[in-house]
């Protein structure tokens, strides 16, 4: 029987960090169209050749590119997996945006939290997320993000509390239901965890993380055949993703246990 599985991060991680959160547009109406085009070009280059994007963004920043240039520097650092440097760059950007009264401050604080999470600096990630939630207490995405950080330090009660708040605001979030199911499981409430996961899958039947979590719950109940079907489905849907890697691990684990 499968007895342990991590509270999975969604496919945010380094491969999708740039696309998950909204791009930061030019912050002043005085910005020219050419500057907006330069920002978009920088983002595209970041996805394709992050090292070149980093050098280009630095030059643009030094030439007076302002917040957009600094933001692109940070995203290039994330794409290069230099998470600590990216997070520090985003922290400095957030502070200057706070002083400037930017309406995009919470977006950058959210990205700061995610960069610290990727860098495994969990206290700093929580601090950045909490700073954002002080400004927007009902920000569902940020509540979910902070719950994932709490899960990484095994504070499943805090993770559950954030997810519960998120779901009160938006009960249709299948991802939040999936993560709350995982939190419930870690807290020992597998019955209600299964209720959450079934609801998540009724909303999104092909959500890989939800299928993985249901498989874990079913396996813990002794229904390894049904669990196997869920994990095989994940491999059909998302083989080359973190969820697919987790499904393979879970399948290998039940096969090893079966052979014992």
N, C-alpha and C positions, 0 to 999 in steps of 0.2 A: 504493500500500500504506500502511496506517496504521502509522506508526512511533512514535507517542507517545500515551500516554493517562495521566492521573493515577492514582495509587493512590487510588481513590475512597473517600470517607467513606461509611459506610452512611447510611441515612435517619435518623440520629440527629439531626444538626444542630439548628437552632433550632426547627423545627416540631414535633419529637418529643422534645425533651429532657425535658420534664416526664413524658411517658408511658413513656420507655424505662427509666428507673431507678425503683426502688420508692419509693413515697411514704414520707416519714418520719413514723411515727406518734408520738403523744405518748410522751415518754421516761420518764415516771414513772407508777407504778401509782396514784399519788394524783391524777393528772389526772382531771378529771370528764368525764362523757360530753358535756357541753355544750362543753367545750374540744376534745374530739375532733371534734365536729360543726363547730366553728368552723374547725378545720384543714382538714377536708374541703371546707367551703364556700369557704375561701380558695383551695384548689387549683382548684376548679371555676371560680371567678371569674378566676383567673390564666389559664386557657385561653381564657376568653371576653373579658375586659376587663382586661388586665394592669395598666394604669395605675391603675384603681380597686382592683385587688387589692393593688398596691404600697402605696397609701395606707392601705387597710384593715389590711394586715399590719404596717405601721409603727405604727399606733395600737394594735394588739393587742400588739405587742412592747413598746411603751412602757407598756402597762397590765399588764405582767408575763407575757406569753404564752410566755416562755422559748424553748427550742430550736425547737419547732414554728413559732412566729411568725417567728423569725429565718430559718428555712428557707424559709418561704413568701415572705418578703421577697426572698430570693435567687432563687427560682424566678420570681417576678414580674419581676425584673430581667432574667433570661434571656429570658423571653417578650417583653420590651421591647427585646431585642437590645443591652442594656447589659452586654456580657459581662465586661468588666474589673471593673466594680462588683460584678457577681454573683459573680465568682470571689473577689474580696477578701472579700465577705461570707461566702462559704462557707469560705474559709480561716480566718477568725476563728471561725466556728462550729465548724469541725473542731478547732481548738486548744482551745476551751473543752470540747468533747465529749471530747477526749483527757484533759483534766484531770479530767473527771467520770467517766471510765471507761465511757463509753457504748459499748454493743455495736454501735451504728450508725455508728461512726467511719469505717469503710472505705467505706460507702455515700456518705457526704458527701465523703470524699477523692476518690472516683470522680467525683462530680458536679463537684467543684472542678477536676479534670483536664479534664473535658469543657468546662467553662466557659472555662478558659484556652485550650483548643484552638479553640473557637469564636471567641475573641478574638485568635487567632493569636499567642499568647504561648507558644511551644512549649517553651521551657526550663522555664517555671513549670508547664506542663501535665505535662511529664515528671517534674518534682520531686514533684508531687502524686500522680501515679500510682505512682511509686516508693515514696513513703511508705506508700501503701496496700498495696503488694505486700510491704513489709517486715513488715507485720502478717499478711497472708494471702498467702503466696508462691504458692499454688496457685489463686488467684482467676482463673478462666478469662476472665470478662468483662473484668476489669481488665487482664489480659495482652493481650487483643485491643485494648482501648482504647489501651494504651500503644504497641502496634504501629502503630496508625493515626497516633499523634503522631510516632513516628519516621519514618513514611513521608512526613509533611508536610515534614520537613527532609531528605528523600532519604537517610536512613540505613536503607537497605533490608536490610542485614545484621542490624541490631538489630531491625528489624521482623520479619524472618524468624525470628530466635531466639525472640522472644516468642510468635509464632504456633506455632512448633514445640512449645514448652512447653505452650501451650494445647491443642494437638491431641493431645499425649501424654496429657493429663488427660481430654480428651473428644474422641475421634476422629470423633464424629458432628456436629460443628459445621460446617455448610455455609458459614457466613459466614467462619469462620477459614480454611477450605480455600480459599475465594475470595481472601481477602487474602493467604494464603501463595502462591497461584498468581501474584498480581500481584507479590509480592516476588521470587519466583523469576524472573519475566520480566525485572524490572529488574536482577536479578543475572546475567542471561544464560542461565538454564537453562530454555529454553522447552519442552523435552520434558517435564520433570517438572512444569512449570507446567500444561501441558495435562492431565497425569495428575491433578493436584490439582483442576482445574476440572471434569473429567469426574466425579470422585468427588463433588464438591460438588453437581453437577446430578443425580447419581443419588440423592442424599439429598433434594434440593429442586429438582425440575425447573423450577420457575417463579421461582427466585430471580433478580431482575433484575440485581443486581450480578454474579452468576456468568455470566449470559447475555452481559452486556456484555464481561466479561473473556474468555470463550471466543471471542466475535466478534473481539476484538483479536488473540488468538493465531492464529485461523484466517486472519485477514486478513494477518498477518505471514508466514504460510505461502503466501500467494497465493490462498487460497480465499475470494475476496470474496463470492461468491454465498452460501455458507454463513454467512459473517459477517453479511451483510445480513439473512438470515433470523433470526438471533439478535437483532439490534438491533430489527428490526420487531416481534419477539415482546415485547421489553421495552416498546415503545410501546403494545402491546395490554394489557400487564399493569399498567404503572405510568407512564403518560404524564406525569402532572403531579407528578413527583418528581425529585429530583436524578439518579436513575438514568435516568429518561426523558430528561432534558435531555442527559445524556451520550450516550445512544443517538442522539439527533438530531444531536449534534455529530459523532459517528463516521460516521453515514450521509452527512452533508454532506461530510465529509472524503473519503470514498471516491468520492463523485460528482464532487468537484472534481478529484481525481487521475485519474479516468477520462476527464474532458474534456480533460486536458492533452495 
